[in-house]
Amino acid sequence: MARPRTRWFIHLCLLGAMFGVWPSTSHAQDTLTWLLRDLPPVTIFEGAQKGQGALDQLLPVLRERLPQYRHKVMHVNRARGIQMLRAASLTCDPSLLWTAERAKYVVFSAQAFAAVSNGVTIRRSQQAKMAPFVAQGQFDLQAFLDSHKARIGATAERSYGPLIDEQLKDIGPPTLALHYGNDALGSLLQMQRLGRLEAVLGYWPEIRYHAIQQGINAEDLIFYPIKGSAPYQRTHIGCSDTPQGRQAIARIDQVLRKIPQEQLKQSYASWLDPVMREQYLRDNPSFFQDSPER
């Protein structure tokens, strides 16, 4: 004959089976999938400097301070990452620029990171040809696109900031060459080396890093900021706009408020050339206090 305690446990299990509940001492953890791109110097997947990017150092802190989740890391290209963020899953990207289009399906954190804005890189041998589009050290992207006399490379599904995105939105082949691959920027730099592109869009530290990986001498390249573009861009953490994603962002914002930003800022600055580094460290606090969010 079953003892009273045994009968009680059997009864509880039967109730659990009826109502879809099983007695448990803890709640099951949700899995938070982090989407990472190979985006030096923010994230670095391979080589001697693997894992030493600025966001490579932030992600372990986030994982440690969000123990309510199981954390999974997935390496994706930008196009695949955007596709996954559109899905109804708990998926987050730690290195997103805010855009009105993305805000339709992504919920964004407060500012997580500050980066020098995207610009244009040309080959030094093409400097004279590109001179009509350069004034006061800045590249007139709109004039370049309107000329229809040269070609520029960009990574598909990537935001380069509101001004550049607006200028590119109605441009197609052959003026604009979009690359969808996992090593999109490296491939674009090789196309430029072979004379198939005159200019490539991207962050200067990122371009310089990929040039070295491709065996291209960075001294053969010249970088220009885009005329009319802000000097720096806010990077956010973005999650799929679902109830789980919104809850995750609320928790992420709490963590970001408590993380000292100085180490992250210095980590990123170490990748900049000396002149750009000095300017970035000097401007970093005032830019984000004084300028509008978008």
C-alpha positions in Angstrom: 0.0 0.0 0.0 1.4 3.4 -1.0 2.4 5.7 1.9 0.6 9.0 2.2 3.6 11.0 1.0 4.0 8.7 -2.1 0.2 9.1 -2.8 0.5 12.9 -2.5 3.4 13.0 -5.1 1.6 10.7 -7.5 -1.5 12.9 -7.2 0.6 16.0 -7.9 2.2 14.4 -11.0 -1.3 13.5 -12.3 -2.4 17.1 -11.8 0.7 18.3 -13.6 0.0 16.0 -16.5 -3.6 17.3 -16.7 -2.6 21.0 -16.8 0.7 20.8 -18.6 2.7 21.6 -15.5 5.6 19.6 -13.9 6.9 20.4 -10.4 10.2 22.2 -10.7 12.6 24.1 -8.5 13.5 26.7 -11.2 12.2 28.2 -14.3 13.5 27.1 -17.7 15.9 29.7 -19.1 15.3 31.4 -22.5 18.0 31.2 -25.0 19.3 34.6 -26.2 21.1 34.3 -29.6 23.8 36.9 -30.2 24.4 37.7 -33.9 28.0 38.6 -34.5 29.6 39.8 -37.7 33.3 39.9 -38.4 33.6 43.7 -38.0 37.1 44.7 -36.9 38.0 46.5 -34.7 34.6 45.9 -33.1 34.5 42.1 -33.4 37.4 40.0 -34.6 36.8 36.3 -35.6 40.2 35.1 -36.8 43.9 35.7 -36.5 46.3 36.8 -33.8 43.9 39.5 -32.6 40.9 37.2 -32.4 38.5 38.2 -29.6 40.2 41.5 -28.9 37.7 43.8 -30.5 35.9 46.4 -28.5 32.6 44.6 -28.5 34.4 41.3 -28.0 35.1 42.6 -24.5 31.6 43.9 -23.9 29.7 40.7 -24.8 31.2 38.5 -21.9 30.2 41.3 -19.4 26.6 41.2 -20.8 26.5 37.5 -20.6 27.7 37.4 -17.1 25.2 40.1 -16.0 22.2 38.5 -17.7 22.2 35.1 -15.9 18.5 34.6 -16.6 19.4 33.6 -20.2 21.3 30.9 -21.9 23.6 32.7 -24.3 24.3 31.4 -27.8 26.6 33.1 -30.2 26.1 32.8 -34.0 28.4 34.2 -36.7 26.4 35.7 -39.6 26.9 38.2 -42.4 24.8 41.4 -42.4 22.1 40.1 -44.7 21.6 36.9 -42.7 21.6 38.9 -39.4 18.8 41.2 -40.6 16.8 38.2 -41.8 17.0 36.6 -38.3 16.2 39.9 -36.5 12.9 40.0 -38.5 12.0 36.6 -37.1 9.9 36.0 -34.0 12.7 34.8 -31.9 14.9 36.0 -29.0 17.7 37.3 -31.3 20.0 40.3 -30.6 22.8 42.1 -32.4 25.3 44.1 -30.3 26.4 46.4 -33.1 23.5 48.0 -34.8 23.0 51.6 -36.1 19.4 52.9 -35.6 17.4 53.4 -38.8 13.7 54.1 -39.2 13.4 51.0 -41.3 15.0 48.7 -38.7 12.9 50.3 -35.9 9.9 48.6 -37.6 11.1 45.1 -36.5 14.0 45.8 -34.0 13.8 47.2 -30.5 17.0 49.2 -29.7 18.9 49.7 -26.5 20.4 53.0 -25.3 23.7 53.9 -26.8 26.2 51.0 -26.2 29.2 52.3 -28.2 30.6 55.2 -30.2 32.4 54.8 -33.5 34.0 57.1 -36.0 31.5 57.4 -38.9 31.7 55.5 -42.2 33.5 57.1 -45.1 34.9 56.4 -48.5 38.2 54.7 -49.3 40.0 55.2 -52.7 43.3 53.9 -54.0 46.1 56.4 -53.8 46.8 55.8 -57.5 43.2 57.1 -58.2 43.6 60.3 -56.2 43.8 62.6 -59.2 40.7 61.0 -60.9 38.7 61.3 -57.7 39.9 64.9 -57.0 36.6 66.5 -58.4 34.7 64.8 -55.5 37.0 65.9 -52.7 36.9 69.3 -51.0 38.3 70.3 -47.6 39.3 66.7 -46.8 35.7 65.4 -47.3 34.2 63.2 -50.1 31.1 64.5 -51.9 29.3 61.2 -52.2 26.2 62.7 -53.8 28.2 64.4 -56.6 30.1 61.1 -57.1 26.8 59.1 -57.5 25.3 61.7 -59.7 28.3 61.7 -62.1 27.6 58.0 -63.1 31.3 57.9 -64.1 32.7 55.6 -61.4 31.6 52.6 -59.2 31.4 52.3 -55.4 31.2 49.1 -53.4 29.1 48.5 -50.3 28.0 45.6 -48.0 24.4 44.5 -48.7 21.8 45.2 -46.0 24.2 47.3 -44.0 23.4 50.8 -42.7 26.1 53.4 -43.2 24.2 56.1 -41.3 21.2 58.2 -42.3 22.8 60.5 -44.7 24.7 57.8 -46.7 21.7 55.5 -46.6 19.5 58.2 -48.1 22.0 58.9 -50.9 22.4 55.2 -51.7 18.7 54.2 -51.6 17.9 54.8 -55.3 21.3 53.8 -56.7 21.8 50.5 -58.4 24.3 48.8 -60.7 26.7 49.6 -62.2 27.3 52.7 -60.0 26.7 50.8 -56.8 28.0 47.2 -56.3 26.5 45.4 -53.3 28.3 42.4 -51.9 26.4 39.8 -49.8 29.2 37.4 -48.8 30.7 36.6 -45.4 33.8 38.5 -46.3 32.1 41.2 -48.2 34.5 44.0 -47.4 37.5 42.0 -48.2 36.0 41.0 -51.5 35.1 44.6 -52.3 38.7 45.7 -51.6 40.0 43.1 -54.0 37.6 44.3 -56.6 38.9 47.8 -56.0 42.5 46.6 -56.3 41.7 45.0 -59.7 40.2 48.2 -61.0 36.5 47.1 -60.9 35.6 49.7 -58.3 36.9 53.2 -57.7 35.6 53.6 -54.1 34.6 51.4 -51.1 32.4 52.4 -48.2 33.2 51.4 -44.6 34.8 52.3 -41.3 38.4 53.3 -41.8 39.8 50.9 -39.0 37.7 48.1 -40.5 38.9 48.8 -44.0 42.5 49.0 -42.9 42.3 45.7 -41.0 40.7 43.9 -44.0 43.2 45.4 -46.4 46.0 43.8 -44.4 44.2 40.5 -44.4 43.9 40.7 -48.2 47.5 41.5 -48.7 46.8 45.1 -49.6 49.1 47.8 -48.3 47.0 50.2 -46.3 49.3 53.0 -47.3 48.0 52.6 -50.8 44.6 53.6 -49.6 43.1 57.0 -48.7 40.1 57.5 -46.4 37.7 60.4 -46.6 34.8 61.3 -44.3 31.5 61.9 -46.2 30.5 65.5 -46.8 27.6 66.4 -44.5 27.9 63.3 -42.3 28.3 63.4 -38.5 31.8 62.6 -37.4 30.7 59.8 -35.1 27.9 57.2 -35.0 26.0 55.7 -32.1 26.0 51.9 -32.0 23.1 50.1 -30.2 22.2 46.6 -29.1 19.1 45.6 -31.1 16.8 42.7 -30.4 13.9 41.3 -32.4 10.8 43.4 -31.6 8.9 40.7 -29.7 7.7 40.5 -26.0 10.9 38.6 -25.2 13.1 41.0 -27.1 11.6 44.0 -25.4 12.1 42.4 -22.0 15.7 41.6 -22.9 16.4 45.2 -24.0 15.0 46.5 -20.7 17.4 44.2 -18.9 20.3 45.1 -21.2 19.7 48.8 -20.6 20.0 48.2 -16.9 23.3 46.5 -17.4 24.7 49.2 -19.8 24.0 51.9 -17.2 26.2 50.1 -14.7 29.1 49.3 -17.1 32.1 51.7 -17.0 32.4 53.0 -20.6 36.0 54.1 -20.3 37.5 50.7 -21.0 35.3 50.2 -24.0 36.2 53.6 -25.3 39.9 53.1 -24.9 39.7 49.6 -26.5 38.1 51.1 -29.6 40.4 54.1 -29.7 43.5 51.8 -29.7 42.6 50.8 -33.2 42.5 54.3 -34.6 45.5 56.1 -36.1 47.2 58.5 -33.7 45.5 61.7 -35.1 42.0 60.1 -35.3 42.5 58.5 -31.8 43.3 61.8 -30.1 40.3 63.5 -31.8 38.0 60.6 -30.9 39.0 60.6 -27.2 38.6 64.3 -27.0 35.2 64.5 -28.8 33.6 61.3 -27.4 31.8 62.7 -24.4 30.6 65.9 -25.9 29.3 64.4 -29.1 26.8 62.1 -27.3 25.7 64.8 -24.9 25.1 67.5 -27.4 24.0 65.9 -30.6 20.5 64.4 -31.4 19.9 60.7 -31.2 19.4 60.0 -34.9 
